[in-house]
Structure formats: structure tokens, C-alpha cells
Amino acid sequence: MNTITDKKSCRGITIANARGGVGKTFVSIHLAYMLAERRKKVLLIDTDPQGTVGLWLNMDSPATLYHLLLGESSLDDCVLRYKDKFDIIISKDYIKEAEIRMVGMVSRENLLRNRFEEFDVYNRYDFILIDTSPSLSLLNQNAYLASREVIIPVNMEPLAVVGASSIIESIKIMRKLMKHKIGLLGIVPTFVNNQSNVAKQVLNLIKANYDNVLPMIHTSVRVKEASGSFQTLNEYDPRNIIIEDMKMIVDRVLNEKKV
């Protein structure tokens, strides 16, 4: 069985920021959708107790990440298919109970990776995307240890940049203490209004502090409208400027070498 250290092609990417409302779920869903359009096999996993991936796409299942982590369901029982595009494993609020139960388990930080290896997930997909909650939780540690790359969405608020710094410190801890090879794929400036002075200041702050900045995502009221209609923006408003932004991000992701 291949492991995370010798898998041939699968790329695990965690989408994280210690701040909420920065666009993690938007980036996760649309990266999954658009990678699938490039003929990539994609699995999107939601670790957030708010379950925003499932809510956005109107997906539901009796078997969730909770059941996979605790060994109560197989991978195939938990996987949902979104419109023949990509696979999803959702979370619900009771994932918090799983985290409490995980604390007393052996190798608790590696439960997700161990489940991936048990069900040969790394050989079934080209990309595994993990949408995380705005916290430094045990579930997020599992996400980092099951992946090799991190994308950090940062909206146009100074505190979101602070949240990004917290994630980078977590990456350093994973590398140093857990001996896990993981790196920053890039910072994604999100919901950018080019006319806003605050946005300009935050963009300058990001560019001054980080080398690997991915293309920005502009702001649009159509994002909320798309989520309210339980669709991706690709389906709801395919000519939106954000679709072009995301295409550039997908290009960068595909052209990056695995960390």
C-alpha cells in the first residue's frame, strides 16, 4: 500500500486560516470544481463543524467525516458525488464529539491519514482538498498531517493577515516537531475591491510579508447568491470576473511542483 511519503501523484492540499469569513470554503469548493473540469479526480473534505461545504452545495449524508475518522463507516459510505464533478465528505456539528473522542486515541493526530491509507485514498485521487475551521484544533492537525501543501485565503482585513501568520507557525511546528514535510503553496487574497484603500493596504502588507502570493479573487455579490442557490459560481454566473481569477489560481496550482 502506498503511503503519503511514496504515493505517485496525489496532492493533498489543506485550505486554512485562523480567522473566519476569509473565503476558505469558497476557495475549496471552486478549486475542487475547476480542477475536476481539468479532468482531475478530486476529493473535497470538510472538517468544519459548521458543515459549510455540505450546506453550500445542498449535500447531505448519514455517514460523515465523523464516521470515517472513528472507523464506523467506510470511505465509500461517506463519499458523495457533486454533479459528476468531484467527491465530497461532509461534516456536521457532531464532528466536535469525534474530536473529544480522538484525544484519548493512539496516534490521534494521524487518524485521517491512517484512514486515507486504509482505503487507498491517495491512489484514488489526483487531489485531496481539505477545508478547515478557523481554529488550531486536533482536526486541523489531522488535516495538515494528511496533506503536503497549504493554501491560506486572506480577505481584506488586517486581522486575516494575522490569522495567516498563525497557520504558517502551525506549518513550522508540523515540520519541526512532527517531522512532516508540508509547505505553503500560497496566500490567496480574497474578496478584493480594487477601489478600497483598506484593500490596497492589506494587499501591500501581504506582498511585503510573503513571497508566494497567488492571484487575487475579486469581490462580487454573486458569490452569496450562488451559495443561496446551492450552486458553484461556475454554474450560477459563469461569466463572473471571479471565474477568471480562479482559472489563474488553478493554473498556478497545476504548475506548482509537489512540496
C-alpha positions in Angstrom: 0.0 0.0 0.0 1.3 3.4 -0.9 1.6 6.0 1.9 1.8 9.7 2.0 5.5 9.5 1.6 5.6 7.4 -1.6 2.3 8.0 -3.4 2.9 8.6 -7.0 0.8 11.6 -7.9 -1.9 12.6 -5.4 -1.6 16.1 -3.9 -3.2 16.8 -0.5 -3.9 20.5 0.0 -5.3 22.0 3.2 -7.1 25.3 2.9 -6.7 27.2 6.2 -6.8 30.4 8.1 -7.2 31.0 11.8 -9.7 33.7 11.0 -13.3 33.0 9.8 -15.0 34.6 6.9 -11.9 34.8 4.7 -13.2 32.6 1.9 -11.8 29.2 2.8 -15.0 27.3 1.7 -15.3 29.4 -1.5 -11.8 28.6 -2.5 -12.2 24.9 -1.5 -15.4 24.3 -3.5 -14.3 26.2 -6.6 -10.9 24.8 -6.7 -12.4 21.3 -6.5 -14.9 22.1 -9.2 -12.4 23.7 -11.6 -9.7 21.0 -11.1 -12.5 18.5 -11.9 -13.1 20.4 -15.1 -9.5 19.9 -16.0 -10.1 16.2 -15.7 -8.6 15.7 -12.3 -10.1 13.3 -9.8 -10.8 15.4 -6.7 -12.0 14.6 -3.2 -13.1 17.6 -1.0 -13.3 17.0 2.7 -15.0 19.4 5.2 -13.6 19.3 8.7 -15.5 22.4 9.9 -18.3 21.6 12.5 -20.4 24.3 10.7 -20.5 21.9 7.7 -20.4 24.8 5.2 -19.4 22.7 2.2 -22.5 20.5 2.5 -24.7 23.5 3.2 -23.4 25.4 0.2 -23.9 22.5 -2.2 -27.1 21.2 -0.5 -25.4 17.8 0.1 -26.3 15.5 2.9 -25.4 12.0 4.1 -25.9 9.9 7.2 -22.2 8.9 7.0 -19.9 11.9 7.5 -16.2 12.6 8.4 -17.1 11.7 12.0 -17.9 8.1 11.0 -14.9 7.8 8.8 -12.4 9.1 11.5 -13.9 6.8 14.2 -13.9 3.7 12.0 -17.7 3.5 12.0 -18.1 3.8 8.1 -16.0 3.0 5.1 -14.8 5.7 2.7 -17.4 4.7 0.1 -20.2 5.0 2.6 -19.1 8.6 3.4 -18.4 9.9 -0.1 -21.0 12.0 -2.0 -20.7 12.9 -5.7 -21.4 16.5 -6.7 -22.9 16.6 -10.2 -20.5 14.1 -11.7 -17.7 16.6 -11.0 -15.9 15.7 -7.7 -16.4 13.7 -4.5 -17.2 15.2 -1.1 -17.1 14.1 2.5 -19.2 16.4 4.6 -19.1 17.3 8.3 -21.8 18.2 10.7 -21.8 19.8 14.2 -21.3 16.5 15.9 -17.7 16.3 14.5 -16.8 18.1 17.7 -17.7 14.9 19.6 -15.3 13.0 17.4 -12.5 15.4 18.3 -13.2 14.8 22.0 -13.1 11.0 21.5 -9.9 11.3 19.4 -8.0 12.9 22.3 -7.7 9.6 24.0 -6.7 7.6 20.9 -3.3 6.4 19.9 -1.8 8.4 17.1 -4.7 10.8 17.3 -3.0 13.4 15.0 -2.8 10.8 12.3 -6.3 9.3 12.2 -7.3 11.0 9.0 -4.0 10.0 7.2 -4.4 6.4 8.6 -7.9 6.2 7.1 -6.6 7.5 3.8 -4.0 4.7 3.8 -6.6 2.1 4.9 -8.9 2.9 2.0 -6.1 3.7 -0.5 -7.3 7.2 -1.0 -4.0 8.6 -2.2 -4.2 6.3 -5.2 -7.8 7.0 -6.0 -7.5 10.8 -6.5 -5.3 13.4 -8.1 -6.2 16.0 -5.4 -7.5 15.8 -1.9 -8.6 19.2 -0.7 -9.4 19.8 3.0 -11.5 22.7 4.1 -10.8 23.6 7.7 -12.4 25.5 10.6 -10.8 28.8 11.9 -9.0 27.2 14.8 -5.8 25.3 15.7 -7.7 22.2 16.6 -6.9 18.5 16.6 -9.0 18.1 13.4 -6.8 20.7 11.7 -3.7 18.9 12.9 -5.1 15.8 11.2 -5.6 17.8 8.0 -2.0 19.1 8.0 -0.6 15.6 8.5 -2.8 14.1 5.8 -1.6 16.7 3.3 1.6 18.2 2.0 0.5 21.7 0.9 -1.4 24.6 2.4 -3.3 27.4 0.8 -4.2 30.4 3.0 -7.1 32.6 1.9 -6.8 36.1 3.3 -9.6 38.6 2.9 -9.0 42.4 3.0 -8.9 42.7 6.8 -5.6 43.2 8.7 -6.6 40.5 11.2 -6.9 37.9 8.5 -3.2 38.5 7.8 -2.5 37.7 11.5 -4.6 34.6 11.1 -2.4 33.6 8.1 0.7 34.0 10.3 -0.8 31.6 12.8 -1.2 29.0 10.1 2.4 29.5 8.9 3.5 28.9 12.5 1.5 25.7 12.6 3.2 24.6 9.4 6.6 25.2 11.0 5.5 23.1 14.1 4.4 20.3 11.8 7.7 20.3 10.1 9.8 20.6 13.2 8.0 18.5 15.9 6.1 16.1 13.7 8.8 15.7 11.1 6.2 16.1 8.4 7.1 17.5 5.0 4.5 20.2 4.4 4.8 23.7 2.9 2.9 26.8 1.9 1.6 26.6 -1.6 0.4 30.2 -1.5 -1.5 33.0 0.0 -4.8 33.9 -1.8 -6.1 37.5 -1.4 -9.9 37.1 -1.4 -12.9 39.4 -1.9 -10.7 42.2 -3.2 -12.3 45.6 -4.0 -9.8 47.5 -6.1 -11.4 50.8 -5.1 -10.9 50.3 -1.4 -8.0 51.9 0.4 -8.1 49.2 3.1 -7.8 46.5 0.4 -4.8 48.2 -1.1 -3.2 48.4 2.3 -3.8 44.8 3.1 -2.6 43.7 -0.4 0.6 45.7 0.1 1.0 44.1 3.6 0.6 40.6 2.1 3.0 41.2 -0.7 5.6 42.7 1.7 5.5 39.7 4.0 5.1 36.7 1.7 6.8 35.6 -1.5 4.3 33.0 -2.7 1.2 35.1 -3.3 -1.4 33.5 -5.6 -3.7 35.6 -7.9 -6.3 37.6 -6.1 -10.0 36.9 -6.1 -12.2 39.9 -6.6 -15.4 40.6 -4.6 -18.8 40.0 -6.0 -22.3 39.9 -4.6 -22.9 36.9 -6.9 -20.9 34.7 -4.5 -23.6 34.9 -1.8 -26.3 34.5 -4.5 -24.6 31.3 -5.8 -24.4 29.8 -2.3 -28.0 30.7 -1.7 -29.0 28.8 -4.8 -26.8 25.8 -3.7 -24.6 26.1 -6.8 -21.0 27.0 -7.5 -20.4 30.3 -9.1 -19.3 28.5 -12.2 -22.9 27.3 -12.6 -24.7 30.3 -11.3 -22.7 33.1 -13.1 -20.1 31.5 -15.4 -19.0 34.9 -16.9 -18.3 36.5 -13.5 -14.8 38.0 -13.2 -14.1 35.7 -10.2 -14.2 32.7 -12.6 -11.2 34.2 -14.4 -9.5 34.8 -11.1 -10.0 31.2 -10.1 -8.7 29.9 -13.5 -5.4 31.7 -12.8 -5.2 30.1 -9.4 -5.9 26.7 -10.9 -3.2 27.3 -13.4 -0.7 28.1 -10.7 -1.7 25.1 -8.6 -1.3 22.8 -11.6 2.0 24.3 -12.5 3.5 24.0 -9.0 5.6 21.1 -8.1 4.6 19.0 -5.2 6.1 20.2 -1.9 
